[in-house]
Amino acid sequence: MTKHAVVIGAGVAGLATAGLLARRGYRVTVVEKNPEPGGRAGELSVDGFRFETGPSWYLMPEAFDHFFELMGTSTAAELDLQLLDPGYRVYPQGEEPVDVPYGLDAACALFESLEPGAGDALRDYLASADEVYQLALRRFLYTTFASPAPFANAEVISRARQFARLLTESLDSFVNRRFADNRLRQILQYPAVFLSSRPERAPSMYHLMSHTDLTLGVHYPQGGFTSIVTALHRLAVEHGVSIELGVEVTAITVDGSRATGVRVLRDGEIAEIPADVVVSAADLHHTETSLLPKHLRSYPESYFARRDPGLGTVLALLGVDGELPQLRHHTLLFSREWEADFDVVYDGPHPSRPTGASQSLYVCKPSATDDTVAPAGCENLFVLIPVAADESLGHGDAYHPQASAAVTAIVDAAVEQISQWAGIPDLTERIVVKRSLGPADFAERYHAWSGGAIGPAHTLRQSAFLRGRNASKKVRGLYYAGGTTVPGVGVPMCLISAENILKRLDGDGSAGPLGSVHG
């Protein structure tokens, strides 16, 4: 008899898991609380502007390629990718902007122009990043860590001393020992933000991230990350997956110590959906502390009290009249007081950051590449402002009638900063649409732990086998996917986490990607 799997959440991980399970032969039902699929990879349309509200950097192309191959298709068939060159622009506070080009040789030439000797240093740095990146793909990402197999390998054992250094030295220290120019240091350390962490706490192992943007390059899928969600949704449905939107899971049902399905709120009424397997692609904190009784929680509140929820954000969604040549598709603003930016996010209030927000910002201008995101003659801006993962900062006005005072102040300060640093004196007057999201929106819409935007920080104690397992220790038949479990945060990691569900179901403790959905 065909087994039935219920997947909680129709974000990237949920849709990917559902597609793979269906292709494996399961009957699959996905239950999503919001009225549309995508989870954090959402979008909001206002007056002809189509704003994305989540991921915007297309990195780690191998993860997408492999997932689509498992689904019987290809990235080329599913996505229209455009290489961005330069990959992004950086505005260091008080200095001229720096355009970061695509490709090893071009990046090394840029570094050499800013610091004599830095070109060769970057070449060595990226060679190391490539080596660690390839090893991670082979040994540490496509695995459940259910067995010691990823470590019981001659390649890993022979490099044990090197790995120990990469795990115990911070990214901050690793970079600073090699480069003196602050602009170069910030370019190489900023990827810690993509890991929901800070350079002083992220292990230097994560210098591998620079291989993805500087060597492999930054791409943009036409239509934005919405096009990825659309592809995942279509592939799942084509394989027979049933997706229920606007239906919230209120509990995971259990008989003894075995998951038997989920209890849902559908059209104002309680119902149950029986299942042989339950995969929660919802936030791990929500799954454990809200959907299970206390005695069946593998990760109780005491576990999370000792963990770092990572980065919070305020998002500003701006529709602007006229062109903005001062901004690239991706633009980063780096303040001189770099440490204060991370302090206010991770350690609490800081006197130099009165709004409670970082002054190192990320601005995405997808209208530079995609005509579908803004009316003719207008620009679409997505501004990510790092803040503490703290729901008390409140909501924005994207999904609520009014933004909180804190979110409003943070957005207004960011707009003024972009105006000054990028030389756009009339930016405020040219804004024709303005919407925002705050940490409380992430908590409400995605059940995000503490209102975090990305997921638990990739610190030493929250990386690899020290991150949350992808299977319950106390409930048989209950599994976890998504950015809050292994291997980590980001869209590529969510795709890999879906594949790791198949490995967990098979009792496959090996390292490395599957050859097919059948193992």
C-alpha positions in Angstrom: 0.0 0.0 0.0 1.2 3.5 -0.9 2.5 5.4 2.2 1.1 8.8 2.9 3.4 11.7 4.0 2.3 15.0 5.3 4.6 17.9 4.9 4.1 21.0 7.2 4.9 24.2 5.3 5.0 25.1 1.6 8.2 27.1 1.7 11.3 26.0 -0.4 12.1 23.1 1.9 8.5 21.9 2.1 7.9 22.0 -1.6 11.2 20.4 -2.4 10.7 17.6 0.2 7.2 17.0 -1.1 8.4 16.7 -4.7 11.1 14.3 -3.8 8.8 12.1 -1.7 6.2 12.0 -4.4 8.8 11.1 -7.0 9.9 8.3 -4.6 6.4 7.0 -4.7 4.7 8.5 -1.6 1.3 10.0 -1.6 2.0 13.5 -0.3 -0.1 16.3 1.3 1.5 19.7 2.0 -0.3 21.9 4.6 0.5 25.6 4.6 -0.9 28.2 6.9 -0.5 31.2 4.5 -2.7 31.7 1.5 0.3 31.3 -0.9 3.3 29.0 -1.2 6.9 30.1 -0.8 7.3 30.8 2.9 10.1 33.3 3.4 10.6 33.4 -0.3 7.4 35.4 -0.7 6.3 38.4 -2.8 4.0 41.4 -2.4 2.5 43.3 -5.3 1.6 47.0 -4.8 0.6 49.5 -7.5 2.5 47.7 -10.3 5.6 46.9 -8.2 6.3 43.3 -7.4 8.5 43.1 -4.3 10.1 39.9 -3.0 10.3 39.6 0.7 13.0 37.0 1.2 16.1 35.5 -0.4 17.6 37.4 -3.3 21.2 36.0 -3.9 21.4 33.0 -6.2 24.5 31.2 -5.0 25.7 27.5 -4.8 24.4 26.6 -8.3 25.3 22.9 -7.8 22.6 22.5 -5.2 19.9 23.7 -7.6 21.4 21.6 -10.5 21.4 18.5 -8.4 17.9 19.0 -7.0 16.4 19.5 -10.4 18.2 16.4 -11.8 16.6 14.3 -9.0 13.3 15.7 -10.1 13.9 14.6 -13.7 14.5 18.0 -15.1 17.3 20.6 -15.2 18.1 24.1 -14.0 18.2 25.3 -17.6 14.7 23.9 -18.2 13.3 25.5 -15.0 15.0 28.8 -14.6 16.3 31.6 -16.8 19.5 32.6 -15.1 21.4 35.8 -15.8 25.0 36.3 -14.6 25.5 39.6 -12.8 28.8 41.3 -13.6 29.8 43.1 -11.5 28.3 40.9 -8.9 27.6 43.7 -6.5 28.6 47.3 -5.5 30.0 48.2 -2.1 29.7 51.7 -0.5 32.3 51.9 2.3 31.4 54.8 4.5 33.1 58.0 3.4 34.9 56.3 0.4 34.3 55.8 -3.3 32.1 52.8 -4.3 33.8 49.6 -5.2 32.3 47.3 -7.9 33.1 43.6 -7.2 33.5 41.8 -10.5 32.8 38.2 -11.5 35.6 35.7 -11.8 38.8 34.8 -10.0 41.2 36.9 -12.1 39.0 40.0 -12.1 38.5 39.8 -8.3 42.2 39.4 -7.7 42.9 42.4 -9.9 40.4 44.5 -7.9 42.0 43.4 -4.6 45.5 44.2 -5.9 44.4 47.7 -6.9 43.2 48.4 -3.4 46.0 46.8 -1.4 49.4 45.8 -2.9 49.9 42.1 -2.5 46.2 41.4 -1.9 45.7 40.0 -5.3 47.9 37.0 -4.6 46.5 36.7 -1.1 43.0 36.5 -2.5 44.1 33.9 -5.0 45.4 31.7 -2.1 42.3 32.5 0.0 39.9 31.5 -2.8 41.9 28.3 -3.5 41.4 27.4 0.1 37.7 28.4 -0.1 37.2 26.2 -3.2 38.9 23.2 -1.5 36.7 23.5 1.6 33.6 24.1 -0.5 34.1 21.0 -2.6 34.8 18.9 0.5 31.7 20.2 2.2 29.6 19.1 -0.8 31.2 15.7 -0.7 31.2 15.1 3.0 29.3 17.5 5.2 26.1 18.9 3.5 24.4 15.9 2.0 24.3 13.9 5.2 22.1 13.4 8.2 25.0 12.9 10.6 23.1 9.8 11.8 26.4 7.9 11.7 30.1 8.8 11.8 30.4 8.0 8.1 31.1 11.7 7.1 34.1 11.7 9.3 35.3 8.1 8.9 37.0 8.9 5.7 40.7 9.1 4.7 40.2 12.5 3.1 38.7 13.9 6.3 41.0 12.2 8.7 44.1 13.3 6.8 43.0 16.9 7.2 41.8 16.8 10.8 44.3 19.4 12.0 43.3 21.8 9.2 39.6 21.3 10.0 40.3 21.9 13.7 41.8 25.3 12.9 39.0 26.2 10.5 36.4 25.3 13.1 38.0 27.1 16.1 39.3 30.2 14.4 36.8 32.9 13.6 36.1 34.2 10.1 37.0 37.6 11.4 40.5 36.5 12.5 41.0 34.3 9.4 40.4 37.3 7.1 42.2 39.9 9.1 45.4 37.8 9.2 45.5 38.0 5.4 44.2 41.4 4.4 44.8 44.9 5.9 42.5 47.1 3.9 39.2 47.5 5.7 37.2 47.4 2.5 38.6 44.0 1.5 38.1 42.7 5.0 34.4 43.7 5.0 33.8 42.2 1.5 35.2 38.8 2.7 33.5 38.9 6.1 30.0 40.0 5.1 29.0 36.5 4.0 28.6 35.7 7.7 25.4 37.7 7.4 24.1 35.1 4.9 24.7 32.6 7.6 22.7 34.5 10.2 25.9 35.1 12.1 28.7 37.7 12.7 32.3 37.4 11.6 33.6 37.1 15.1 31.4 34.0 15.8 31.2 32.3 12.5 33.9 29.6 12.1 36.5 30.4 9.4 35.4 27.2 7.7 32.7 29.5 6.2 35.3 31.4 4.1 34.1 28.9 1.6 31.2 31.3 0.9 33.6 33.6 -1.0 34.1 30.8 -3.5 30.4 31.0 -4.3 30.2 34.8 -5.0 33.7 35.7 -6.2 34.6 32.6 -8.2 31.3 30.9 -9.2 29.6 34.3 -9.6 26.2 35.8 -8.6 23.2 35.0 -10.8 19.7 36.2 -11.0 16.7 34.0 -11.9 14.4 36.1 -14.2 11.2 36.5 -12.3 13.2 36.5 -9.0 13.1 33.8 -6.4 9.4 33.6 -7.1 10.3 31.7 -10.2 12.1 29.1 -8.1 9.0 28.7 -5.9 6.8 28.5 -9.0 9.1 25.7 -10.4 9.1 23.8 -7.1 5.3 24.1 -6.7 4.7 23.0 -10.3 7.0 20.0 -10.1 5.4 18.9 -6.8 1.9 19.1 -8.3 3.0 17.4 -11.5 4.1 14.5 -9.3 0.7 14.3 -7.6 1.3 16.3 -4.5 -1.8 17.8 -2.9 -1.2 21.3 -1.4 -3.6 22.8 1.0 -3.2 26.6 1.5 -4.6 28.7 4.3 -4.7 25.6 6.5 -2.8 25.7 9.8 -1.3 22.7 11.6 -2.2 23.0 15.3 -0.6 19.7 16.4 1.3 16.6 15.3 -0.8 13.6 16.3 1.0 10.7 18.0 0.1 7.2 19.1 2.4 6.1 21.8 5.7 7.3 20.4 4.8 7.2 16.7 3.6 10.1 14.5 0.2 9.4 13.1 -0.6 12.6 11.2 -1.5 16.2 11.9 -4.4 18.1 13.4 -5.3 21.2 11.4 -7.6 24.2 11.4 -9.4 24.3 8.1 -12.1 26.8 7.4 -12.6 27.4 11.1 -13.0 23.7 11.9 -10.6 21.2 13.4 -9.7 18.2 11.3 -7.1 15.5 11.2 -5.0 14.3 8.4 -3.6 10.8 9.0 -0.1 10.0 7.8 2.6 7.3 7.9 5.3 10.0 7.8 5.3 13.6 9.0 7.9 16.1 7.8 7.9 19.5 9.4 9.5 22.1 7.2 8.3 24.7 9.7 10.6 26.4 12.1 12.1 23.8 14.5 11.3 25.9 17.6 7.7 26.1 16.6 7.4 22.4 15.7 8.9 21.3 19.0 7.4 23.7 21.4 3.9 24.3 19.8 3.0 21.1 17.9 4.2 18.4 20.3 3.4 17.7 24.0 6.3 18.4 26.4 7.2 14.8 27.0 7.8 14.2 23.3 10.0 17.2 22.6 13.5 16.4 21.4 14.3 20.1 21.7 12.5 21.7 24.6 12.6 25.4 25.5 15.7 24.8 27.6 17.6 23.8 24.4 16.7 27.0 22.6 17.5 29.1 25.7 21.2 28.2 25.1 21.1 28.8 21.4 21.5 31.9 19.1 18.4 32.6 16.9 20.5 34.6 14.5 19.8 37.7 12.5 16.6 39.7 12.7 15.7 42.2 9.9 13.6 45.1 9.1 12.7 45.0 5.4 11.9 48.2 3.5 10.1 47.7 0.1 10.4 50.8 -1.9 8.9 51.8 -5.3 10.9 54.7 -6.7 10.0 57.1 -9.6 12.9 57.4 -12.1 16.2 55.5 -12.5 18.8 55.0 -9.8 22.1 54.4 -11.6 24.0 54.8 -8.3 22.8 51.4 -7.2 23.6 48.0 -8.8 21.3 44.9 -8.7 23.0 44.2 -5.4 24.5 47.0 -3.3 26.1 46.8 0.2 26.7 49.8 2.5 29.4 49.1 5.1 29.9 51.5 8.0 33.3 52.3 9.5 32.0 51.1 12.9 31.5 47.6 11.7 31.7 46.0 15.2 28.9 48.3 16.5 26.7 47.1 13.7 27.0 43.5 14.8 26.9 44.5 18.5 23.5 46.1 18.2 22.1 43.0 16.4 23.6 40.3 18.6 24.5 41.9 22.0 21.8 44.5 22.7 21.4 48.3 22.5 24.4 50.3 21.4 24.8 54.1 22.0 25.9 54.7 18.4 22.9 52.9 17.0 19.9 54.7 18.6 17.3 53.0 16.4 18.6 49.6 17.3 19.6 48.8 13.8 22.8 48.1 11.9 24.1 50.8 9.6 25.6 48.2 7.3 22.8 47.6 4.9 21.9 45.5 1.9 20.0 47.0 -1.0 18.6 44.9 -3.9 17.5 46.6 -7.1 16.0 43.8 -9.2 14.6 46.3 -11.7 18.2 46.6 -12.9 17.9 43.1 -14.4 14.1 42.3 -14.5 11.5 44.4 -16.3 8.6 42.6 -14.6 9.2 44.0 -11.0 8.4 47.7 -11.6 6.4 49.9 -13.8 8.3 51.5 -16.8 10.5 54.3 -15.6 10.6 53.2 -12.0 12.9 51.2 -9.8 12.2 48.5 -7.2 14.2 48.5 -4.0 14.4 45.8 -1.3 16.4 47.1 1.7 17.5 44.6 4.4 18.4 46.3 7.7 19.9 44.0 10.3 18.3 44.2 13.7 18.1 41.9 16.8 15.8 38.9 16.4 13.3 40.5 18.7 9.6 40.4 18.1 9.1 43.5 20.4 10.4 45.7 17.6 7.0 45.1 16.0 5.3 44.8 12.6 5.8 46.6 9.4 2.9 47.8 7.3 3.2 45.2 4.4 0.6 43.0 6.1 -0.7 45.3 8.8 -2.5 48.7 8.6 0.4 50.5 10.3 4.0 49.9 11.1 5.3 50.1 14.6 7.1 53.2 15.7 10.4 51.3 15.9 10.1 49.8 12.4 9.1 53.2 11.0 12.1 54.9 12.5 14.5 52.2 11.3 13.1 52.4 7.7 13.3 56.2 7.6 16.9 56.2 8.9 17.9 53.6 6.3 16.3 55.6 3.4 18.2 58.7 4.6 21.4 56.8 4.8 21.1 55.4 1.3 20.3 58.8 0.1 23.5 60.3 1.6 25.9 57.5 1.0 24.9 56.7 -2.6 24.5 60.3 -3.6 20.7 60.3 -4.2 19.6 63.5 -2.5 16.0 63.3 -3.7 15.4 59.7 -2.9 12.8 60.3 -0.2 10.8 62.6 -2.5 10.8 60.0 -5.3 9.4 57.1 -3.3 5.9 56.4 -4.6 5.4 53.1 -2.7 6.8 52.2 0.7 6.0 49.1 2.7 7.9 47.3 5.5 8.2 44.1 7.5 9.6 43.8 11.1 10.6 40.8 13.3 7.0 40.4 14.5 5.9 39.7 10.9 8.5 36.9 10.6 7.2 35.5 13.9 3.5 35.8 12.8 3.8 34.7 9.2 6.5 32.0 9.5 6.4 31.1 13.2 10.1 32.2 13.2 11.8 31.7 16.5 12.2 35.0 18.2 11.3 36.8 15.0 14.5 35.8 13.3 14.7 36.4 9.6 17.0 33.7 8.3 17.4 30.9 10.9 19.7 30.0 13.8 23.1 31.5 13.5 25.9 29.4 12.1 28.2 29.5 15.1 30.5 26.6 16.0 28.0 25.0 18.3 25.2 25.4 15.7 27.0 24.0 12.6 27.2 20.6 11.0 26.5 17.7 13.4 26.0 20.3 16.3 23.0 21.8 14.5 19.5 20.3 15.1 19.0 16.7 13.8 16.6 16.2 11.0 14.6 13.5 12.9 12.9 13.5 16.2 14.6 11.6 19.0 11.3 10.8 20.7 8.7 10.4 17.9 9.2 7.8 15.3 8.1 8.9 11.8 8.7 12.6 12.5 11.3 14.4 10.5 12.5 18.0 10.0 13.6 20.0 6.9 14.4 23.6 6.3 16.9 26.2 7.4 16.5 25.5 11.1 17.9 22.0 10.8 20.9 20.5 9.0 22.6 21.5 6.9 21.6 25.1 7.6 20.2 28.4 6.3 19.6 29.6 2.7 17.7 28.3 -0.3 20.4 25.8 -1.4 20.6 24.4 2.1 16.8 24.0 2.1 17.0 22.0 -1.1 19.7 19.8 0.4 17.7 19.3 3.6 14.9 17.9 1.5 17.2 15.3 0.0 18.5 14.5 3.4 14.9 13.5 4.4 15.1 10.6 1.8 18.5 9.6 3.3 17.0 9.6 6.8 14.0 7.5 5.7 16.4 5.0 4.1 18.6 4.8 7.2 21.4 6.1 4.9 24.1 7.6 7.0 26.5 8.2 4.1 28.0 11.4 2.9 27.4 12.9 -0.5 24.4 13.5 -2.7 22.1 10.7 -3.9 22.4 9.4 -7.4 18.6 9.2 -7.7 15.5 9.5 -5.6 15.6 5.7 -5.2 19.0 5.9 -3.4 
